[in-house]
Amino acid sequence: MDQQNLRIVPALTVDDQAWIRRSQIAVPKFWAGHSVAPHSGDAMRIGGRQFVVQARVWEHDSNGPILRLFMSSGHAESDTVFG
């Protein structure tokens, strides 16, 4: 598949989307220019939180193929110090 036509769209929980908006975090296009699409289990960090690809859904619209990534809920950094 031609990666230039593939749009990869992460689907985050409503709470995580709100956190990103409130924090004004720019979500980078992690897979732009890569020749391999992300797979289940891949992880990415946004603003200090980690998200894992839980499922992938292939879709197609008039602009071409879309790979929608359903991401795990991000976890806030803990303010608890261990040790």
N, C-alpha and C positions, 0 to 999 in steps of 0.2 A: 504494500500500500504506500502511496506517495505521502510522506509525512507532512509535506507542505500544505496539503488540503485537509489534513486531520486536525480537528479542533478538540482539545482536551479540556474538559470542564469539571473542576472539582465541585462536588455537592456536599456542602457542610451543614451541620445542624443549625437550627434557627438561633440558638444561643451563641454558637461560634461565629455566625455571620454578624450578629449584633456586637459581639466583642471586637471583631475586626473593624467594623464601622466606628464604634466608640473610640477605639485606640488609633484610628486613622492609619492602619497598617496597609501598606501596598503589597498585595499578593503577587509575587513574581510568576512569570510563565516558566515554571520549572522545567517543562519538557520541550520548550521551544528549541528547534534545531537538532533534537536528538533523533536518532534513527530507530530507537526502540521505544515502544509505548509502555507506560507503567503497568505493573501487574498487581494483583491482590497481594497484600503484605508489604508493598513498598511504603516507605515512610517519608514525610516531609515536615520541615519545621517552619512555622510561620510565627513571627513575633515571640519566640521562645517557647511556643507550645508545639507538641508533636502530634501529627495526624497520620493515621495509617489507612491505606486503601483497603476497604473491606469488600467492595464489590465493584465490578465494571459493567457498564451497560452500553452497548453499541446502538447508536441512533443514526438517522439520516434525515436531512431536510434539504431544501432547495439549494443550500450553499455547500452541501457535501456531508461527509461522515463526521460524526461527533462521538467521542469516547467520554462518557460521563462517569466520573469516579465518585463513588459514595464513600466518604471519609468517616473515620471514627471521630468521636467527640474529642476535642482537644482538652488537655488538662492544664489547669493553671499551675504556674510554678509555685512550689510550696514555700511558705515562709518558715517552715519548721526545719531546724538544724538537727541532724542526727550525728552523734559522736562527739 
